[in-house]
Amino acid sequence: MRVFLDKSEVRGEVPAPPSKSYTIRALICASLAKGESRLDNPLEADDTRAAREVLGGIGASITENSGFWLVEGDNFHEPARELFCYDSAATLRFMLAVCCFVPGQCRLVPSPLLARRPIAPLIKALKDLGAGIREEGGALVTSGRGLDGGLVEMAGDMSSQFISAILLVAPLARSSIQISLNTPPQSKDYIRMTISTMASFGVSVEASADLREFRVFPQEYHPAHFKIEGDWSSASFLLALGATSGRLKVTGLNLESLQADRLMLDLLRQMGARIDADGGVRVAKSELLAISADLKDAIDLLPPLGALAALAKGESVFNGIGRARLKESDRVKALKENLGAIGIQTHLDTDRLFIKGGKPHQGVVKSFDDHRIAMAFSIIGASKGGLFIEGAECVTKTYPDYWDIIKSLGVKLSEQPDR
C-alpha cells in the first residue's frame, strides 16, 4: 500500500495504543502461571498475534474479550505443527527460551525478515545452561529438556531481549541461574520492565544496581490481574505530529513508566516543543531546534527523532545508534536514504548520525517494510505535504490503526496500491 500525505493541521485527543513490550511479557508470564490470569488493555497487532499463536500452539489457552484477555497457563504440550513467529523478534527470542521447557520437540520458524536478525548469542547462552537446541532448515528446534541452571556469561551490548528471555524462564530451571554481563547493558529499562512484569506474577529476580549481575532461584509463577499501560514507542509518533503540525493530547501514558521511550518527552522539550503533561500529554506546534542525544538505551526513538531533526533548525546529532541497524530494517540506512530523497543532508560517523534540518521537498520514500520508518515519514509528510510512502501497510506490526487514527486527527492522506 502506498500512502500520500499532504500538508495538514492536526487537532484532537487520542489514546496511546497499548504497550507491545508489556503485552508480550505479560502473555508469557500468564502462560507460565498455573490458573487464570486477566490482561487488561492488551495490544492487538501483528507482533502480539505472533506471541498468542505460538503460546496457543504449545497449550496456553488465551480467550480474547473486548478490552481484556483471559489466559489459562501451565498446560504445555508438544505442538502439532510448526510455530511461526512472523516478524516478531520478541516472540522468537522469548519463546525459544520457553519452548526449552515444553515436552517433546518445538520448531520455531521465523519469517525471512526476522531470520536476518541476530539470535546466536541467546542460543549459546541457553545451551550453556543445559538446553537442547538445534538449527534445522531455517527453524530452531528445542528438545524440551529444560535448563539445568548455573552461571552464564553474556554480552550486555547486544539485544536486551536475550537477557529478558533467560530471566523469564529462569524460575523454571532445576537450580538457580546466574547471569553475568561482561559489557554494560544497553536498553536497561527493557530489562527492568521484564523484572517488574515477573514480579507482578509472583516471581522475584535479584539484580545488581548496574544490571550487570542477576540471580533467579527456582520458584512458581502465580496468576495475576495485569493492566497494560500505553506504549511510549508508538505514542512518540503522535507527539511528534503534534509538535510539527498542530495540537494534540495523548492519553494513557504513564509518566513514571519503565519504558525507555518515555525519554521522548524530555527530548521534545529540549528541541523546544511546547508540552503540558498534566492530565495527559499535550503538545503543540513549535519552532524546533536541533538536538544532540544518546539513544543507546532508547534506540526505537531514532526514526521519529530523525524526522523531527529534518524539520528542526540546525544540525542534530544522534549517538549510540549501532543497534538500529539490527531492527526490522537497517534504520540508519533507511533514514539516510529516505531523507536524502527529499533533500535533507545527513552524515554518518561510526556510531553517530548527523541530520541537517532544512526544508524537505516533495518526493517518494520507502518504508523498508519497517513500521517505525513508515510512521516517521508521516511526520514529515503531514508537516510539509507532497510525500508518498511506499509499503505503508507495515504499520500493522505494532499500530494497525495508525493511518486511520492520524487521518481522524486531521492528517490529509490517501491510500493507493503500491506501484
N, C-alpha and C positions, 0 to 999 in steps of 0.2 A: 504494500500500500504506500502511496505517495501522498504526503500532506503538503498543502500550500498554505502559508501563513502570510497575512497582510498586517500592516501596521494597525495596532489595536490599543484600546484603553480598557483595562480590566478593573472591575469593581465587584465587591461582594464578600461573602463569608463562605468558607469551605472547611470541612473536617479533614485533618490529616488522615491518610489511609493507615490501617493498622500496620504495626511493625512486622516485617518479614522475618527478621532475625529472632524476635521473641516468639513468633508463631511457630517456627520450625523447632526451636529449642523446647518450647512447652509441649508440642506434639510428641517429641521423643521422650521427655520426662514422664508424661502421662502414659505413654505406651509401655514404659518400664515399671510402672506402678501397678500393684495388684488392686483392682477395683476401678470405680468410675470417677473420672475427672471431668470438670467442666472448664472449657476455654471460652471466655467471653471476648468478643470483638476480634476474631481471627481474620487474618488476611486471606482473601480468596484470589489467588493469582497462579500463574504457571509454576513458580517455584514451590509454593506451598502445596499445590496439587501433586507435584512430584513426590514430596515427602509423604503426603497422605496415601498415595497409591503404593509406594514402597512399604510403608508401615502396614497397610492393609494386606499386602501380599504375604507378609510374614505372620499375620494373625491378629494384629491390633484391630479393634472394632471402633470405627470413627463414624458417628452419626452427625450429619450436618443439619443444623436448625437455623432459623433466622436470627443472626446475631450471636450465635454460640454453637460450639461443637461439644459433643459428649464423646469421651474416649475411654474405652474399656481396655485395660492393658494386661500385661503379664500372661499372655497366652500365645507365645511364639511357636511357630511350626515351620517345617521346611516348605518353601514356596512351591507352588505348582508350575510356575513359569519364571522367566527372567524378570528381573526387577529393573525397569527402565527409569533412569534418573533425569531424563530430558536434559535441560541445560543447567540444572541446579547444582552448583558446586557444594553448597552446604548439605544437600541431600546425599550426594555421593560420598562425601568425606565423613559425615556423621554416621550414615547408615553402614558404611564399610566397617566401622567400629562396632556398631550394634549387631550386625549380622555375624560377627565372630561368636556371638552367644546364641544364635539360632540353630536348633538341631538340624543336622544334615547340611546340604550344600545350598548356598545362595549365589546367584550370578547377578552381579550388579553391572548394568550396562550404561555407559554414558552416551550422550549424543556426540556426533562428530565435533561439534564446537566445544563441548565440555571435555572431550578426550584430550584436547590440546592444553588443558590447564594442569598444573603440577599436582601430583599426589604421591610420588615416590617416597618423600620423607615420612609421610604418615604410614605407608605400607611397611617401611623398615622399622619404625617405632613399634607398631603393633606386633610385628614378627619378633622383635626383641623381647616383648612381653609374653610371648608364647602363642600368638595367634597363628592359625593356619590360613594363609592367603596365597593364591597363585594367580598369575595373569594368563588368560586363555582366550585367544581370538578377539581381543579388544575388550573382554569382560574381566572383572575382578571376581574371583571365586573364593568364598570362605568355606571352611570345613566345619565350623560350629563347635570347636573345642574350647572356646572361651580364652581367657587370659590367665596366666599364672600369677602375675604381679611382679613386683621388683622395681628396680631403678631403670629408667630410660632417659637418655640424654638426647636433646633436640635443639635445633637452631630456633631462636626466637624471632629472627627477622624474616622468616617465611610467613605463610598464612597462619593467622591466629586460629583458624578453623582446625588445623592439625592438633593444636593443644586442646581446644574445646572438645574435639571428637574423643580423645582419650579420657578427658575429665568426665564426660557424660557416661562412659561405660566403666570407669574405674571402680565404682562401688560394687560391681558385679564380679570382679576378679576374685580368684581364690585366696589371695593375700593382698596386703596393701600395695598401692602403686605410688612411686615417687617419680616426679618429672623434674628434671634439671635442665634449664635452658643455658646453653653455652654462649649465647649472644643476647643482648637486651631484647625483650619482646616488643613487637610493633602491634598496633591495634589493641592496646591493653584493655580498652573499655569493652571490647567484644568478649574478652576472657572474663572480665568482671560480670558481664551480662550472663554468661554461661553459669558461673558460680552462683549468682543471685537466683537464677531460674531453678537450679538444682536445689537450692535452699528452700524455695517455695514448695518443693515436693519432698521435703524432709531429709535431704542429703547434705552433708557438710563437707567442705574442702578446706584443708589447711594450706594457706598460701603466704609466701613471704611478702613484705611490703612492696618490694620492687617487682613482684610477679616473675621471679626467676626460678623459684622453687615451689613445688606443690606436693602434697601428700593426701591420699584418699584411702581410707580404711574400708573394708567390706561393710556394706550397710544396705538397707532396703529403701526404695522409693515408695512414697505414700501418695494416694490420690489427693488432688487439690482443686480448689476453685481459683482459677488464674485469669486475671484480666490483662489483655494485651493492649499496651499503650500505642499512641500514634507514632508513625515512622518518621524520624527526623531526616533520613536519607531522601525519601520521596518528597517530603514537605519542603526540602531545600529548593526544589524547582519552583514550587508555588511562591515561596518567599522571594525568590529571585525575580519572578514575574511581577510581584507587587512593587519591588524596588526599581523596576525599569519601565513598567507600563501602566501604572495606576495606583490602586489602593486595595489591599486585600487583608482579610482577617483569617488566620488559620487556627482552628480549634483542635483540641485533643492532644496537644503536645505537652509532655512533661518537662518542665524547665529544670528539674533535678534528675533527669534521665541518665542512665548509664550508657546510653547510645552515644558513640563517639561523634556522630554527625550533628549533635546539638551545638557543636563548635560553629556551625553556620551562622548562628545568631550573633556571636561575637565578631566574626569576620565581616558580616554585613555592616555591623556598626562601625568597624574600622574603615570600611570603604565609604562611610558617610551616609548610609541608608537611615532613613527616619523610621524608628522602630519603637513600638509600645508593647510590652509583654505582659500587660495587666489584663487578666480575663481572656486569654487567647493572644496570639502573636499578631499584631497589626503592623503592616509595613506599607510605606507609601513611596511613590516615585521620587527619586532623589538624584542629585548630581553625584555620581560615584567617582571615587578616586582610586588609583592603583594601590595594590596591596602586596606585601611580602608575607608569605605564610608557609609554615612547615606542615605538610599534610600526611606525614608518615603514619600517624595514628587515626587519620580520618580520610583515607585515600579516595573514598567514594565521592568526596566533595570536589574532586578535581574537575569533572565535567561542568557542573553548574558554575563553579568559580571561574573556569576558563571562559565560559560565555559572558559572565559579568565583567571579566577583565577586558574582553574585546569591546565592551561598551563604556569602560571607565577611562578617565583622563590619566595618562601616564603609562608607565610600563610596570606590569605586575610580575612578580617572581614567585614561583611555587617550588618548594624544596621537598625532598623525601618522596619522590613520585615513582620510584622504580617499580613498586608492586602494581602500579596502574597498568603496566604492560601485560600483566598476567590475568586480567579480568575477562569479561565476555569478548572484549576486543583488546588490542593494544591501544589503550585510551590516549596515551601520549601521541602516538602516530595518528590516531583518528582526529584528535583535536587539531594537531598541526595541519593535517591535510585539509580538513574542512574549513578551518579559519583562513588558511591560505586561499581557498577557493572563493572566499568572499572579501578578500583584500586586507586581511589582518596579518601583520607581521609577527612571526614567532621565531624563537631561537632556543635550541636545546643545548645545555652544557652539563653533561654527565647526568646528575640526578636533579637538575633544575630546569624548569621550563619558564621562559620569558615570553610574555604576551604584551605587545604594544597596543594599547587601546586606540581606537580611532572611529571611523565611520564605516561599518561593514556595508558592502554593497549587495545588491540582489544577486541571487545565484541558486545553485543546486548543491546540497550536501548529502552525504550518505550516513545512514545510521550504523553501518558496520555490524548489523544485527545486534546492537548493544542498546538496551533500553535507556541507559543514562546518557549516551551520546545523542539519541533522538530527542529526549526531553531537554537536554542542554540547549540544543539549537532552536527549540521552540521559544526560548527566552529571547534570542536574537531576532527570530522571525517576528514575534509579536511586537518587539520594540522598533524594528526598522522596516519590516514588511518586505514583500517580494522574495520570500525564501521558500524553496522546495526542500523537503526532507524525504529521501527515498528509504524504503524499508521501515516505515514508521510503525508497523504493526508489532514490532518487537517490544513495545511498552507493556504488553500483556505479561511479561515475565514477573513484574512486581507491581504494576499500576495499570490494570486493564482498562479502567475508565478515564485515563489521563486526558485523551483528546476530547472526550465528551465533557469532562469537568472544566477544562480551561475554556472550551467553547461557551459553556454556560456562564462563565465569568466575564465574557466579552471578547475573547480572542477570536479574531476573524480567520477561520480556517476552513478549508475544503479538502475532502479526501478523494483521491483518484487512484486508479490502478497504477502500479509501477510500470515504467516504460522499459 
